[in-house]
Structure formats: C-alpha cells, structure tokens
C-alpha cells in the first residue's frame, strides 16, 4: 500500500485549474497535456481525473478508462510528430522513479537513432510546447 494521496501535487492543481497546462485532450476520465520538460519532441502526459497516487491506487474500472485515453493520445502523438515509434513510462513510488505523486503516463514519440534526452528539469520554450500541442490536437481531431 502506498502513502496517502496529497492533493497539493502539481497535477491536482492543474486539474483544479490552479495551474496552466498545454492541454491536448480532456474528457470525464482523463486530461492529457504537454510535458513542460520533455525528454523527446512531443512528450506528453496523460493523467486520471480521479485522485490516485499511482497505478496501484486506481480502481480497475478507472484504470481501464485511463489506458484507453493513453492509447488514444499515444496514437495521436505518433501521428502528430511523425514518429517512428513510442515509449510509454509510468513510475510508482520514489523507489520506482516517481517524482509527482499523481498517477501519470508519459507518452514519448520516438525517432530512429535518437536517444531520449536526460531529465534535466530544463523547461521547453512556450512556443515549442504550443506548436507541439497544436499538432497533437489536430491529430486527435482527424483520427
């Protein structure tokens, strides 16, 4: 069992509209937005709207809803970025690499011969995030 959910985490604040994001997709179950410190071009995140610290905390029915949204966003990101493939990351608890304690899936378009950038904490330029957000939204609309 993991620790209790802390509703002061950055993703909870984004869900409540207290912090902005570069939104790609939103419905009753999930929110998808650009990662502001991307490890690859088009790196985005998909989070559930219900409070869940990690994958072990989310009820199976909600996890099923979430993974269908992850797949939808992943398909759009691959198309939008003209990627050769995708990497999905999902971390659980500090020992598993989790840093933000609201369940989230990283969707990273991948390109042949291009390594993931290290997680440096360096923020992407807003105009690049907006351009990639627009590409993802367009790909979702056309799918």
C-alpha positions in Angstrom: 0.0 0.0 0.0 1.4 3.4 -0.9 1.2 6.6 1.1 -2.0 8.8 1.1 -2.8 10.9 -1.9 -1.7 14.5 -1.5 -4.0 16.9 -3.3 -1.3 19.7 -3.3 0.7 17.9 -6.0 1.2 19.8 -9.3 -1.2 17.6 -11.3 -4.0 18.0 -8.8 -3.5 21.8 -9.1 -3.7 21.5 -12.9 -6.9 19.5 -12.7 -8.4 22.2 -10.5 -7.4 24.9 -12.8 -5.0 26.5 -10.3 -2.0 26.0 -12.7 -2.0 26.2 -16.5 -1.1 23.5 -18.9 -0.8 22.9 -22.7 -3.9 20.8 -23.0 -4.2 18.2 -25.7 -7.3 16.3 -24.6 -9.8 16.2 -21.8 -12.9 14.2 -21.0 -14.6 12.9 -17.9 -11.9 10.4 -17.1 -8.6 12.0 -18.2 -6.5 15.0 -19.0 -3.6 15.0 -21.5 -1.1 17.8 -21.8 2.4 18.6 -22.9 5.3 17.8 -20.6 7.0 21.2 -20.0 10.4 19.4 -19.5 10.2 17.0 -22.5 12.6 14.2 -23.0 11.7 13.9 -26.7 9.8 16.2 -29.2 6.1 15.9 -28.5 6.5 14.3 -25.0 3.1 14.5 -23.3 1.4 13.2 -20.1 -2.0 11.6 -19.5 -3.5 11.7 -16.0 -6.7 10.4 -14.5 -9.2 13.0 -13.2 -9.7 10.9 -10.0 -7.2 11.2 -7.2 -4.7 8.3 -7.4 -1.1 8.4 -6.2 -0.1 5.7 -8.6 -1.2 2.7 -10.7 -1.7 0.6 -7.5 -4.2 3.1 -6.1 -6.6 3.5 -9.1 -9.6 1.2 -9.1 -9.5 -1.2 -12.1 -12.5 0.3 -13.8 -10.9 3.7 -13.7 -7.6 2.3 -14.9 -9.3 0.7 -17.8 -10.8 4.1 -18.8 -7.5 5.8 -18.4 -5.5 3.3 -20.5 -7.9 3.8 -23.4 -7.2 7.5 -23.2 -3.4 6.8 -23.1 -3.7 4.8 -26.2 -5.7 7.5 -28.0 -3.2 10.2 -27.1 -0.3 7.9 -28.0 -1.7 7.2 -31.4 -2.2 11.0 -32.0 1.3 11.8 -30.7 2.9 9.3 -33.1 1.0 10.7 -36.0 1.4 14.4 -35.0 5.1 14.1 -34.5 5.6 11.7 -37.5 7.4 9.4 -35.1 8.9 6.0 -35.8 7.7 4.6 -32.5 6.6 5.4 -28.9 7.9 4.9 -25.4 5.4 4.9 -22.5 6.7 5.4 -19.0 4.8 5.1 -15.8 6.6 5.2 -12.4 5.3 4.2 -9.0 6.7 5.5 -5.7 10.2 7.0 -5.2 12.0 3.7 -5.5 10.3 3.2 -8.9 11.3 6.7 -10.0 8.1 8.5 -9.3 8.5 12.2 -8.6 5.0 13.7 -8.9 2.6 11.6 -6.8 -0.5 11.7 -9.0 -0.7 8.7 -11.4 0.5 9.7 -14.9 1.7 8.1 -18.1 4.5 9.6 -20.1 3.8 9.4 -23.9 7.1 9.9 -25.8 7.2 9.9 -29.6 10.5 8.2 -30.6 12.6 8.6 -33.7 15.0 6.1 -35.1 18.6 6.7 -33.9 17.5 9.5 -31.5 18.1 8.8 -27.7 15.8 10.2 -25.0 17.1 13.5 -23.6 18.0 13.3 -20.0 15.5 14.6 -17.5 17.3 17.8 -16.7 14.5 19.9 -15.4 15.0 22.4 -18.2 11.7 23.8 -19.4 10.9 23.9 -23.1 10.2 27.2 -24.8 6.5 28.1 -24.7 6.3 28.4 -28.5 7.6 24.9 -29.0 5.1 23.5 -26.5 2.3 25.3 -28.1 3.3 24.1 -31.6 3.5 20.5 -30.4 0.2 20.9 -28.6 -1.5 22.1 -31.7 -0.1 19.2 -33.8 -1.4 16.7 -31.2 -4.8 18.3 -31.1 -5.0 18.3 -34.9 -4.1 14.6 -35.0 -6.8 13.8 -32.4 -9.4 15.7 -34.3 -8.5 13.9 -37.6 -8.5 10.5 -36.0 
